[in-house]
Amino acid sequence: MFVDQVKIYVKGGDGGNGMVAFRREKYVPMGGPAGGDGGKGASVIFEVDEGLRTLMDFRYQRHFKAPRGEHGMSKSQHGRGAADMIVKVPPGTVVTDEDTEEIIADLVNHGQQAVIAKGGRGGRGNIRFATPANPAPEVAENGEPGQERNIILELKVLADVGLVGFPSVGKSTLLSVVSAAKPKIAEYHFTTIVPNLGVVETEDGRSFVMADLPGLIEGAHEGIGLGHQFLRHIERTRVIVHVLDMSGMEGRDPYEDYCTINQELKEYNLRLLERPQIIVANKMDMPEAEENLEVFKQKLKEDYPIFPISAITRQGLRELLFEIADQIENTPEFPLHEIIDEDDTVNRVMYKHEKPHDEFSISRDPDGTFVISGAQIERLFKMTDFSRDESVRRFARQLRGLGVDDALRLRGAKDGDTIRLLEFEFEFVD
């Protein structure tokens, strides 16, 4: 089965918890704190494997949760960081965040990697919190939670040339005679239900990859017919080969077919019409094909090259393949998405003190409970060890430093009111 779009859930590993421990050896009178840091959680990394051709594997495993880091230990031993989780994807995979619709990665080349969900850092042990004023702290952090997100994987096949056209115009037949591909060929519409790829080699030694896409019909960009789910695969092609049935065997006008398909390409993605286009007048061995070709040339307004061929008799194929190879050589690649690689950019940093905005928000439930939410506060909460009083006091100081206490007073919080953070409730003490 050919699968080219799936939704999955990924989560980076949580960091290991820091430890509260002390040295108590007989001959170490000033032992002090000795709790180690937790290890870093594993990240979820997608890597391109050119041996894969479909997203079929993700139909059966839709959750990827990386392992967490090891907890800190006594005698100042730090926990071990977890090895990253490597997930193999086929070349041509585009990764999108489902919630923000942001393009996370466009994975094309074999071995290319992208971090999809970062692992959390390890929590600090109590050796990190020792100060002259508090030389024996009983404070340690829990590990930072790993990043989690719902993502959409979309496969856009890697082909230099895309064959487009109505059903049964001869696209599969053309691919089968110019390459070693063996697509299904039959005398009914929508014989091709998945994209077929074939490597084509010209007589002068040049080669390129050609994709036979399922037939398009009017309204395809809105989801009508089969072709709409495969329009994404033409986005990577550098040259569009428009195949027309010039014999008019099925009672359709070749020029109307040509206009309809181009309109579908435009409606789906305006940039598709920027690509060079070659018109292939197929089935020229049939009666009335010559007359229809002359009429088509008179109606055609664009200056696209036209190649009369017969895929069955192989008439005109040599010249067509040379023209396609020439167009590919002269056409640059069309990047799908402008993803900035941080390693390739020049970082210019201007340091300017600004008060952070929207660190947290406060709302009120119908029962009168004040609800605090915000990524930074929730992160601090999850990294606090509430089994130790000193850690709880440290968390209270952090909230005060962020201005939560003052914000609650402005919202009308009084002594004894209930405050909720995630699924936990506290009592407000003024």
Summary of the structure (lengths in Angstrom):
residues: 430
radius of gyration: 31.2
end to end distance: 63.3
largest distance: 105.1
contacts: 1372
relative contact order: 0.11
helix: 25%
strand: 23%
